[in-house]
Every structure is written in structure tokens, then in C-alpha cells.
């Protein structure tokens, strides 16, 4: 199967194979380039999230994909105004290129798979009033024993992260019926985005992700076991692939 299909369905065996192929040291290297400051154990399971990482770091890292591959240091304060509305402070966050523009575009394509691939783990988002000429990407996460549930959501204007769990590692949800990221973290993201889009005072708008800023030379549409490059991946082809299970021979 394609990486996008595996990614969309959270098939961990494929993630483990990929980690083994590129090396767990490489995974840690790119995580740090994307602003992950939490200690990362360079072990085969790193690609499955075996190291604790803060929600703060995760949101900052995911912002790299939407920012065309550039990591920008997160800030709690966007600006400070005086009583007359004059801006007296605006942060100047650190920024550095963490990946190529092409890689960032392809990763957004992967994140959309959670909603577009058959059986995608983000499918429950469709019950919320957040679509209509809008593109959303996301990734669920569930730790062993249902101790933690995660959802990281991406839109063209905003990256939002949700973590549900307990600081004490002994705390676990009793069953997978409630203890999965798609069941306890994803709904929080859905409700949050519903209210955000309805708030006229917040400048967060629906819309498509930006088009690629560079020519995409890597093949990423694979409808029949053969790669199809971007130049010939027409809209009609993409539509015909929407509900297809993609097999790579």
C-alpha cells in the first residue's frame, strides 16, 4: 500500500518499516530541526512516538509543514498594545528551514489522507460543521494501554493540537472505545474549529492549502500500482481515486 494510505489509517507496521529504512537517528535529527526539544530516544520505535513530547513542541513542529518547510519558534504573545491600540511589542521569533518546500507540500498531502483515504482515522471530523470549500489535514495518536489520546489538526491558517491524558503515567482509559485519539481528542478539535470559524472576531478562514511553491518532481499519485507524476495527475484522475484502495505491487 502507499505511504499515504498507511499514514491515513495509522498502520504502525508501515511506520516501523519506514523508520528502519531511513534510520531512527534520521528521525530524531529532523524532529529536532522542527523544534522538538524534548529528549528523544534514538531507538527503532521512535517513529511510533515512544518518547514523551510536549504539546507545545508538537504544535510548533507541525506548523513547519504549513509554513513551507520553515520552522518558526512558537510564541504565546503575538503582540502587546498600549491603551490607544499602538503596538509597543511584537516578538521576533527564531526561524530556520527544516525541510524543503517540496517535502512540506508532500507532507500536507499525507495529512489530508486521514480524511481522504478509505478507513482514515480522521473520518469522524466529517460530522462537524468545518467543511465546505475547506481543506483539513490531521493525525491521530494513541499511546499503549490507552493512556494518552492525541489529535493534531492542520488548516491553511492554523495548526491546533489536542492532548487528553494524565500526567501520572499510571492513569489509563479503560477501553479503546474511549481511549483512542480519534474518539477523545479529535472531537475536541472538531468542536473548537466549529466555534472558531463562526467567530467573526477571529481571522481564521476556511479554504484550500496553498499550492506548491516549487515544482513537485517526486511522484505521489499511485492509482494502479504505477506512479503518476504531478504533471499528469488530473482532477478527474484524483476524483476517481478518492474512494479507491490503492495497492502498490
N, C-alpha and C positions, 0 to 999 in steps of 0.2 A: 504494500500500500504506500501511498505517498506520505511524505512527512507531514503535509498539511492535514491529511485525513487522520493520521495518528495524533497529531497535535490537537485537532479539534475534538477528538474523542478521549483525550488524555490516556492514551495507551502507553503505559510506562515501559513496557519491554522495548519499544522502538526508541524511546528516550535513552534507555540504558545502552542500547546498541550504538546510538549516535555518540553518546559520551565516551564509550570505549573507543570508537573510531577516531575521534578528534583529540582525545586525551583529557582527563579531568583537570590537569594543570591548565589547559587552554580555557576550559570553562571558568575556572577561578580567575584567570587573567582578564577575561572580558567582563566578568562580573565586577571586578574592581575598577576597570575602566569606566563602567557605567555607574560608579558611585557607591557600590556596596562596601561599607566599612566594617560590617560585622565579620568576625573571624569565620573563615571558610576552610573546612577540612577537605584537602585535596584527595578525595577517595572516589571510587567508582560510582557511588550513589549521589555524588554532588549534583548531577543533573536532575535528580528527583526531588531536590530540596531537603537534603538530610542535615543541613546546617541552619541554625536559627538566624533569621534576618529580620530586622525591624520593618514595620510597615512604612516608616519614613523613608528608609533606603529603597524599598521596593517601588514606591511611587516615583521617586526620583529616577530610578533605573528605567522604569517603563516609559517615563517621559522622553528618554533618549530616542525611542522608536518614532514618536510623533514629531520630534524636533530634528528630523532628517539626519539622525545619527550623531547628534551633538548632545553630550551630557551637560546639563545646566544645574548647578547647585540649588537644591530646594531652599526656599526661604519662607518663614512664617509671616513675615511682614512684606507686603507688596509696596507700600508707601506710607509716609506719615504727612498729614496735612495740618496746618495751623487753623485757627478758628475762622479764618477767612477763605479756607479752601486752598491756600497756596501750599504746594508741595515743598516740604522742608527736608525730606529724606526719601531717597529711593535707593534700594540696595543694588549693588553691582556684583551679582553672583559670579562665581568661577564657572568657566565653561571650557570644554575640551572635546575634540572629536573622538568618539569611542568606536565608531564603525563607519563604513562607507555609506553614502546615500542609498546605493543600490541595496545593501543589506538591510537598512532600515525599512525601505519600501517593501522588501520581500517579507520581513517580519510582520509588518502590518497585514499583509496578505495572509500570513499564517494565523494571526489573531482573529481575523474575520472568519476563519474556518470553524471556530467554535459555534458560530451561528449558521454557517452555510453548508458545512459538511453533514451528511446523514449521521444522526446519532450524536451530534456535537453537544458538549456538556454545557454550552451557554444557551441552549434552546429555550430554557424556561424564561428567558428575557422577553420572548415574544408576547407574553401575557401583560406586559407593561406598556403604557402609552408613551413610548420613547422612540418610535419609528416613524415612518412617513418621510421619505426623502432624507433618510438619515443612515449613516453607516456607523456600526459599533463593532469593536473587537474586544476580546476578553479571554481570560484564562482562569479556570477554577483551580483550587488546590485543597487537598485533604491530607492531613498527616496520619501516620499509623495509629490505629486504635481510635480514630475519630476524635483526636484531642484538639485539633485546630481545623478551622474552615477558612478558606481564602477566596476572594474574588478580586481580580484586577481588571478594570474596565477602561477601554480607550475610546475616545471620540476625537474629532478634529480639533476641538478646543480644550479638552480636559482629560486628564488621567485621574482616576479615582480608585482607591484601594480599600478593601474591607477585610478585616481580620476578626474572626469570632473564636474565642477560646479562653483559656485561663493561664495566668502567669505561672501557676503551680502546675508542673508537668504531670502531676498525678490526676488532674481533672480530665475526664473524658466524657464525651457524649455516649449514651448507652448503645445506640444503634446507628447504622448507616442511613436509616430513613431520615434522620435529622442531622446527623453528624458529618455530612458531606458539604463541601464548599458550594456546590450548586443548589443545596437546599437551605443553607442557613446564612451564607454570605452573599450569594448572588441576589436574593430578594432585597437585601438592604441597598445594594447598588441600584436595582430597578426602581425602588421607591424614591431613593434620593434623586435619581436622574429625572423621574417624573416631575417632582416638585421643582427641580432646578429649571427645567425647560419651561415651566409655567410661570416662573418668577420674572416679571418684566424688568426688575432692577438688576438682574444678573446678566452679564453679556456673554452668555453661553448659548450658542445657536446650533440647531440641527444642520446636517449637511454631510457631504462626502469627504472622505480623507483626501488630502492634497494629492494631485497626480505626481508621478515620479519626477524628481528634479533632474534626473540623468537618464540616459538611455539604459534600459534594462537588458543586459546581454545574457544573463543566466536564464535558462528555460524554467518555467514554473507552471505551465498548464499541461497536464498529462491526462488527456481524456481516454486513450485507448492503449496505454502501455508504451506510447511513443511520445517523446517530449515535443511540445509545440511552443515555439518562441513567441515573444510578446507581439511581434510584428504581424503575426497571422492568427493571433488569438482573438477572433472577432467576438462581438457582443452576442451573436446568435450561438456561437460555439459555447461561450460561457453560460448562456441560459440553458443550453441542452445538458451541460454538465452539472447544473445546480442540484439535481436530485439523483445523481448517479454515484454509485460506489466505484471508486477508482482503484484499479488493480495494476500494479507495475510488475511485469514479468522479468 
